[in-house]
Amino acid sequence: MNIAVMGYGVVGSGVAELLEKNHDQIVKKSQQDEMRLKYILDRRTFPGDKNESLVVADFEKIISDDSVKIVVETMGGLHPAYEFVLDCLNAGKSVVTSNKELVAEKGCELLKAAKEHNANFLFEASVGGGIPIIRPITQCLAANDIDEIAGILNGTTNFILTMMIKQGMTFEDALRLAQKNGYAERDPSADIQGHDACRKIAILAALCFGKHVYPADIHTEGITEITLADVDYAAAWGGVIKLIARSKKLENGKISAIVSPAFVGYGSQLAGVDDVFNAILVRGDAIGDVVFYGRGAGKLPTASAVVADIIDCAQHMKERKDFGWGEGEEGYVSSYLDIETSLYVRLTSDSKEEVLEQANSVFGGVKALHRDNAPDNEAAFVTPAAAEKELREKLAALTGAKIESVIRITDY
């Protein structure tokens, strides 16, 4: 059986490496006579690379070759990845991808095309890198009614927050260290502004709750405004700050979905997830809470998930893996303002005692927080739980104060 890889970057080269390194056991597990990498699609050339002779620049060589049964997409981005993948599926070729943007935006359509042409479209590596999560949700936890899913889905932001918490680094210094260590891109905006985690929770929510969830419908905040003062207040509250992506099934048939920094209590299984590691918590009616933990990115961890999907495709060449979700609909994702939460608030005021008295009156009681060496004009508190819209309205009613930071509280 012949395989083609589209995109010879970090993940694509890792796939080629694993296909060679573990060739014999991959062939055995695939239940095929042979598994051979025939093409690598890339606009670049790779002089001296062991796979140099396999590199082609013309997609038509792949799509027109009937001997290529499985195509791996590791190009990234939406275009031309979407067009190439759709063409492959329409030609009856199974596709494996690590491209979270592609699956989050076009997953429903591509799963439909795969079904229509008796092919498979698998994407284990699109969420969590090497952490198994797609297959466990669709197979191992299939007997559960999943109520909620939440997690730390971005290693870059988790590393930055870990450095702020453990080393007392500012956000700016921690970001520079992440870039120096190769954990953050030169342009880190997709990570630090939450877009990467947003795409991943969109995929997970679609899998868990059955309808396509568009990233644009998910309220998304990053970590760029988090300060060491907020880190100190989180510790005083009894926890740490993590970038949490989460989605929950609601009683009205809709779902909630949000990505934002959040206070996580020390007792949570997510609180101790540090550095570039990821963790995904699935809450089911039968199993309770299950957490999947590991490296969420990297060349070989991600390639490991891709090759596992290649093996799965090879095992199911004569039958489809029937999983996925239905089309999305307007209003399916509820406004984050309608979801109940508690808020941590940090403010400055020349009359902070009066402001705290106001807050107690307006919110019906707040929990004041204290940190060492706080400026005289700084105060912080945690509100009772209520719909966020209601909490925001009450917060806006406070007079004589400048709101410096607002962070949600989680119960994970």
Secondary structure as UniProt FT lines:
FT   STRAND          2..6
FT   HELIX           10..21
FT   HELIX           23..30
FT   STRAND          36..41
FT   TURN            47..48
FT   TURN            50..51
FT   HELIX           52..54
FT   STRAND          55..56
FT   HELIX           60..63
FT   TURN            66..67
FT   STRAND          68..73
FT   TURN            79..80
FT   HELIX           81..90
FT   TURN            91..92
FT   STRAND          94..97
FT   HELIX           100..116
FT   TURN            117..118
FT   STRAND          121..122
FT   HELIX           124..126
FT   TURN            127..130
FT   HELIX           134..135
FT   HELIX           136..140
FT   TURN            141..143
FT   STRAND          146..152
FT   HELIX           155..167
FT   HELIX           171..180
FT   TURN            181..182
FT   HELIX           189..192
FT   HELIX           195..209
FT   HELIX           215..217
FT   STRAND          219..220
FT   TURN            224..225
FT   HELIX           228..237
FT   STRAND          239..249
FT   TURN            251..252
FT   STRAND          255..265
FT   TURN            266..267
FT   TURN            269..272
FT   TURN            275..276
FT   STRAND          277..284
FT   TURN            285..287
FT   STRAND          288..295
FT   HELIX           299..315
FT   TURN            316..318
FT   TURN            330..331
FT   HELIX           336..338
FT   STRAND          340..348
FT   TURN            350..351
FT   HELIX           352..363
FT   STRAND          367..369
FT   TURN            372..373
FT   TURN            376..377
FT   STRAND          378..382
FT   STRAND          386..387
FT   HELIX           388..396
FT   STRAND          402..409
//
